[in-house]
């Protein structure tokens, strides 16, 4: 496989993980805004877990980009 094809596949995979990170970040603030039956502690925990997931997915996307070839 040529380097151009490999690099494009790596970029597409990194974009996928980054988009999942954005979706997780968006849902962190959207879900508690519309679903108010949670207690304050449950909302804080869901925000914390969502932020951790978003950060983890963003780091995974960055890790994929380290696989680019010259």
Secondary structure, 3 states (H helix, E strand, C coil): CCHHHHHHHHHHHHHHHHHHHHHHHHHHHHHHHHCCCCCHHHHHHHHHHHHHHHHHHHHHHHHHHCCCCC
